[in-house]
């Protein structure tokens, strides 16, 4: 059953909950009037020898590194320009990964990882 046909068969709120949950964005709770938003993934990282944890959503950031830099207020404009150049001239992903790791280490970040649930 598609979202359009289910919308005709149900109340507006029930149809919205059903359609959204079918796409994996939200999930309905026991009551038809409640919508629960799934918790974003979390990132644990160390910045200047202080361990921190933040939420991560794929729709806001392209990578873990961009999320932690935004959380700390670090400007990535020079990094992103250099990243594009490295990506153009490198033949494999290894050079890109090494560049990213060394730059973020230079900025004071380390141990950037997703927290497993």
Residue pairs with C-beta under 8 A, 6 or more apart in sequence:
3 15
3 18
3 19
3 22
6 15
6 18
6 19
7 15
7 16
7 19
8 15
9 15
10 18
11 32
13 32
13 33
14 32
17 26
17 28
17 32
17 35
18 28
20 26
20 35
21 27
21 28
26 35
26 36
26 37
26 38
27 35
27 36
27 38
28 34
28 35
28 36
29 35
29 36
39 55
40 55
40 56
40 57
41 55
41 56
41 57
41 114
41 115
42 53
42 54
42 55
42 56
42 114
42 115
43 53
43 54
43 55
43 56
43 64
43 67
43 68
43 112
43 113
43 114
43 115
44 51
44 52
44 53
44 111
44 112
44 113
44 114
44 115
45 51
45 52
45 53
45 54
45 64
45 68
45 109
45 110
45 111
45 112
45 113
46 52
46 109
46 110
46 111
47 68
47 72
47 108
47 109
48 108
51 111
52 71
53 115
54 67
54 68
54 71
56 64
56 67
56 114
60 67
61 67
61 70
64 112
64 113
64 114
65 100
65 104
65 109
65 112
66 76
68 109
68 112
69 76
69 79
69 104
69 107
69 109
72 109
74 107
79 103
79 107
82 99
82 103
83 96
83 99
83 100
86 95
86 96
86 99
87 96
90 96
104 110
104 112
